[in-house]
Amino acid sequence: MTMTIDSGTLWMHACEVGDLEPGWGEVALLGDRQVALVRLEGDEVYAVDHRDPHTGAPVMARGITGSRGDRPTIASPLHKEVYDLATGECFTDPSLALPTYRARVVDGVVEVEVAVPA
C-alpha cells in the first residue's frame, strides 16, 4: 500500500487512472475502508463510501452516474437515491448523506485522502 504525505495530508494510492472506465465505478480497499471510485470525463475522479447510506449494502460503485445541472451525481443501484458526487448531499432524501473523500490524479495515479493516524 503506497502513501504520500503532502502538506500534512495523507494520500493513499488507489489505482492507475487508466484502470477506471469513464462513467463507471470501481471499488478500492484503502486500509479497512471500501471506497467507490468514479471516473468521469478525462481524469476527473470522485471517491465516495462504497456503502449505500439507506441500506448499508456495499453497492455504490455499481451506482448510476449522471448529473443535476452541472453537479455530477451517482444514484444508488438499490433504491435510486441520487447523491452529489462532490458533497454527498442526497437530492431525493435530505435525511441521507453519502460520505465523500478528496481524490486527485498525480502522474496517472488516483490518490484518495485518508485520515492521518493519531
N, C-alpha and C positions, 0 to 999 in steps of 0.2 A: 504494500500500500504506500503510494508516494504522496507526500505532503510538502507544501511550501508555506513559508510564513512571509507575508507581505504587509508591512506597516502594522504589525501586531495582529493581523488577521490570519487565521489558519485556513488554507485552501487544500482540499483533498482532490487528487486526480481521479476522475471518474472513468473516462474513456477517451478515445480519439473522436473528434467531431465527425469524422467521416464514417464512424460506426453507427451514427444516428441518421435515420432516414427522415427527411423533412416531412412534417405533418403527422409523425407517429411518435409514440413514447416508448422508452425502454427503461428498465429498472436497473439501478446501480446499488450495490450494497456498500455503504460507506460506514465503516465501523459496524455498529449493530443496527444501523438505520437503513431502511429501504427508501430510496429516493427515486421518483419518476422524473426522467429527463425527457424534455420535449424540445425537439429542434424545429424551428420554423424556417423561414427563408434564410439562405446564406448560413452564417454562423450564429444566428440568434437562437440561444438556448435558454430554456427555463427549467428550474428544478423545484418540484413540489413533493410533498409527502406522498408516498405510494398508497397510504390508507385512505379510503373513502370516508370523509367526515360523518356522513349519515349512517353508514352501516359498519364501519371499521374494517371492511374487507380490503385486502391488498390488491386493488384493481386500477388505480388511477393511471398507470402507464398505458392502459388499454382504453383510456378515455377518448372522446371525440374532440378534436381540435377545431377551433373556429374563431369568431370574433364578435364583439359587441361594439359597433363603431370602430374606433381604432385600438381597442383593447383586446389583446389575444386571450382566448378562453380555452378551457377544457371542460367537457361535460362528463360526469360520472357515467361509466358504461352500465351501471345498475339502475339507478332511478333518474338519470339525466339531469341532476342538478348541475348548473353551469357556474364555473368559477373563473375569476380573473387570474390568469397565469402569473401576473406580476405581484399582485397583492393578496391573493387567496380569497378575496371577497366573493361571496356566493350571490349571484344575481337572482336566483329563483327562491332562495330561503335565507333571509338575513340572519337567522339564528345559527347558520353554519359558516365555517371558515376553513379553508384548506391551508395548512402550514406551507410556507414557501421558503426557499433558500436562495441566496445570491449565487449566480452561476456566471462564469466567464470562460472565454476560449483564449488560451495562451499557446502560441506556437502549435496550433492544431489540436491541443488537448483541452477537453472540458474539465474545468475545475469547479468544485462546489465549496462554498464557505461552510465550515463546521465550527462548532463551539470550541473555544480554546480550553484544554484541560486545566482545571484549577490546581 
